[in-house]
Amino acid sequence: MAWVELFSTDIGLLSLFTIGFVVVMGGYLYRFAKRHIAEDEQKARAAGQR
């Protein structure tokens, strides 16, 4: 019953879109932070070797 409302009503579809958007945004932020942390560590190692 809840699944029918989720996929067939306007508010259900909006909720589904919001949930999907939050999941995608979380994945993007995770990758963004992970990449920048790795860059900062690499720069710190390079600066420490000088």
Helices and strands as residue ranges (DSSP letters): H 2-8, H 10-48
